[in-house]
Amino acid sequence: MGIGVSILLIAVGAILTWAVHFHLGGVSIHLIGVILMVVGAIGILLSLIFWSSWGGATGRRRTVVQDEY
């Protein structure tokens, strides 16, 4: 899951939590919204952790040397 999908999950979760006033029997729309926001926040944190461990913003360069015969 990338940062874009995580932000989308947070946005959808916020809409379901605070903007939707619809009730279903046995299903809490507000709880689903909170769950989506938590999953989105975890996704952003994991994306940032893996981004730094892969060297996304550090500018490291890998050089490949080929021997000619």
HELIX and SHEET records of a PDB file:
HELIX    1   1 ILE A    3  ALA A   14  1                                  12    
HELIX    2   2 ILE A   15  ALA A   19  3                                   5    
HELIX    3   3 ILE A   29  SER A   53  1                                  25    
END                                                                             
